[in-house]
Amino acid sequence: MLRTFLKKALLKMGFNEKVYDLLKKIPERKLSTYKILAEKLNTKAYRAVGNALNKNPNAPYVPCHRIINSNGFIGGYAKGIKKKIDLLKKEGIEIKNNKIDLKKYLFKF
């Protein structure tokens, strides 16, 4: 019964809320990409994912700073890239030349 309720709640949830719900599943010291997040949502709307992240009202508690480009580059952040880098470094993520080693830090849902 609880499982059915949760499925119905997810169906009613808006796109941004679905993005935020997934973000909460990314552990500290791990990252994901816009593309992986979109694919998990069964869409190719990578920019829509980026827009949802940009509007995240609960950053950094809902960790949108843990989403980077598929090529390992930092990507954008509503509060500025410097702030994003600071948050990632505080979590122990190594950044070299604005790039992150995805083999080391990538999280897949």
N, C-alpha and C positions, 0 to 999 in steps of 0.2 A: 504494500500500500504506500509506504514512504517512497519507494523507488518510482512508482507511478506519479506521485505528487511532484517529485523532483523533475521528472521528464516533462511534465506539463508546465512547470515553472520555467524550465529552460526554453521551452517553445515560446512562451510569452515574453521572455527576456529580449530586450533590444540588442542590436548588434554590438554597440559599445559595451554593454554590460557583459556580453558573452566574451568579448576581448579581455575585459578586466578579470573575469572569473578565471580564464586561462592563465593570465599573468600571475595570479596568486599561487599557481602550481609550480612556478619556476623557482627552484631553491637558490639560496645564496651561493655565490661562487659559480653559478651556471648562467648561461645565456641562451637565447633562442633568436630566431630571425623573423622579420616581417613575413617572409614567405612561408615558413613553417607554421607560424601562427594562423595565417590565412588558410593554409591547407587544412589545418586542424578544424577550422570553421567551415570547411567545404566550400571555399570561395577562392577566386583568384584576385580578389579586390585588395591587393597589397596596400594601395594608397588609402583605402578606407580604414584598414588596420592602423596605418600611420596617423590618420586623422583622429581615430578613437584614442590612440596613445597621447596625442597632442592635447586632447581635451580631458585627460584623466584627472578627475577632481581630487583624487586621493594619493597622488604621487608624493613621495616615493614609497609609501606604505603598500600601494598596489604598484609593484615594481616595473613600470614601463621602461625604466633605464636599463633593464636586462634584455631589451630587444635591440639587435644590431642588424646591419646589412648582411646579406648572404655571403659577401666576399670578405667578411671579417672587419670591415670598417665600421666605425662607431655609429654613424647615422645621426639623425637629428634628436633634439630633446627640447621640449617647450621651455625649460629653464636655462637653456644654453648647453652647448657641448662640454664646456669646462666643468659645469656642475655634474653632468652625466659621467664624465671621466673620473671626477672626484668620488662619486658614489660607487662606481665600479672598483676603483682602487681600494676604497675602504672595505669592500667585500673580499679583497685579495686577488682581484683579477689583474693580470699583467697586460699592459697596453704598450705596444712598441710602434712608433710612427702612426699613431691613431688607428692601429689595427690590433685585432685580438686573434689568438690562435684558436680556431673553432674546434680543432681536434681535441684540445685540452678542456674547453669550457662549454661546448655545445650541449644543450638539453633538448631532447625530442620528446614530445608528449606521447 
